[in-house]
Amino acid sequence: MKIEQVVSLITGGASGLGETCARRMVGAGGKTALLDYNSKRGERIADELGENARFFQADVTDEASMTSAVNGTREAFGVTQ
């Protein structure tokens, strides 16, 4: 797999294992959406990671919240499928 061709969407991306995965994906050249409820920390991490990372506040138990995050990810990274 060529990580630089991957767009990942990581729930819990603002802390713990999710944050670690996001940092590794971006570090390897992938594009990553960090989804989390903690907007302050999520925005800070996405800013640290640069142009290949975006933060979306989302609650995995709320369908509308997740739909918005997925659509935002698609728009941010130009995903058409």
C-alpha positions as CSV (number, residue, x, y, z in Angstrom):
1,M,0.0,0.0,0.0
2,K,1.2,3.5,-0.8
3,I,0.4,5.6,2.2
4,E,0.7,8.8,0.2
5,Q,-2.3,7.8,-1.8
6,V,-4.4,7.1,1.3
7,V,-7.0,9.3,3.0
8,S,-7.8,8.0,6.4
9,L,-10.5,8.9,8.8
10,I,-9.6,8.3,12.4
11,T,-12.1,8.4,15.3
12,G,-10.7,9.4,18.6
13,G,-7.9,11.2,16.7
14,A,-7.3,13.8,19.3
15,S,-5.8,11.5,21.9
16,G,-4.3,8.1,22.7
17,L,-4.1,5.5,20.0
18,G,-6.1,7.6,17.6
19,E,-3.7,10.5,17.9
20,T,-0.7,8.1,17.4
21,C,-2.3,6.6,14.3
22,A,-3.0,10.0,12.8
23,R,0.6,11.2,13.5
24,R,2.0,8.0,11.8
25,M,-0.3,8.3,8.8
26,V,0.6,11.9,8.2
27,G,4.2,11.2,8.9
28,A,4.2,8.5,6.2
29,G,2.7,10.9,3.7
30,G,-1.0,10.1,4.0
31,K,-3.9,12.5,4.4
32,T,-5.8,12.2,7.6
33,A,-9.1,13.4,9.2
34,L,-9.0,13.4,12.9
35,L,-12.5,13.0,14.4
36,D,-13.0,13.6,18.0
37,Y,-15.3,15.4,20.5
38,N,-12.5,17.4,21.9
39,S,-12.2,20.3,19.4
40,K,-9.5,22.3,21.2
41,R,-7.1,19.4,21.3
42,G,-8.1,18.1,17.9
43,E,-7.6,21.5,16.2
44,R,-4.2,21.9,17.8
45,I,-3.0,18.5,16.7
46,A,-4.3,19.0,13.1
47,D,-2.5,22.4,13.0
48,E,0.7,20.7,14.2
49,L,0.5,18.0,11.5
50,G,0.0,20.5,8.7
51,E,-1.8,20.5,5.4
52,N,-2.3,16.7,5.3
53,A,-4.4,16.7,8.5
54,R,-7.9,18.1,9.2
55,F,-9.9,18.1,12.4
56,F,-13.7,17.5,12.5
57,Q,-15.6,17.6,15.7
58,A,-17.7,14.4,15.7
59,D,-19.6,12.1,18.0
60,V,-19.5,8.5,16.8
61,T,-22.9,7.9,18.4
62,D,-24.5,10.5,16.3
63,E,-25.2,9.7,12.6
64,A,-25.6,13.4,11.5
65,S,-22.3,14.3,13.1
66,M,-20.5,11.4,11.4
67,T,-22.0,12.2,8.0
68,S,-20.9,15.8,8.3
69,A,-17.3,14.6,9.2
70,V,-17.2,12.2,6.3
71,N,-18.4,14.8,3.9
72,G,-16.0,17.4,5.3
73,T,-13.1,14.9,4.8
74,R,-14.1,14.2,1.2
75,E,-14.3,17.9,0.5
76,A,-11.0,18.8,2.2
77,F,-9.0,16.1,0.4
78,G,-10.8,16.0,-2.9
79,V,-12.2,12.5,-2.5
80,T,-14.8,11.9,-5.2
81,Q,-15.8,8.2,-4.5
